[in-house]
Amino acid sequence: VDGALLALVIAPIATELPEKFNSVIWVRQGKDTLSMGNITGAMVFQSTIPTVVALVFASQTWVAAPGSYVAFASAGIAFLSMGAIFIPMARRGVLRGRGLLVGGLFYLVYLALVLAVISGTVG
C-alpha cells in the first residue's frame, strides 16, 4: 500500500470512524452531550499531539507554497465540516445523528482531494 494512501485515507478512517459510530449511537439514545464530548475530545487530542510533533520536527514544511496547498485545503475542509455540524447544533440546542453524518459528506470531498493528489491531477 502506498504510504500517502495509508496516511491520508486509511489512518483517518481507522481512527475516526469508530468515534463517529459511537456518537451516532449515543445521539439516537438521547445522549447528545456525551456524543459531542466524544467527538470533541477525539478531535482535540488529534489536533494537539500530532500537530505539535509536526510543528516541532517539520516546521519548515508548514509554509503556504505550491507544494502545500493540499494540506491547507484539507485543513479548510475540516473547519467547514466542524462548522456544518456545530452551527446547526448550537442554533437548535440539540445534536441529531443526521447532523453528525453531514461530516461524511466533507470526508468524501477530502477523499476526492486525496485521490486527485495521488493520481497526479492536483499538485
Buried (B, 14 or more C-beta within 10 A) or exposed (E): EEEEBEEBBEEBEEEBEEBBEBBBEBBEEEBBEBBBEBBEEBBEEBEEEEEEEEEEEEEEEEEEEEEEEBBEBBEEBBEEBBEBBBEBBEEEEEBBBEBBBBBEEBBEBBBEBBBEBBEEEBE
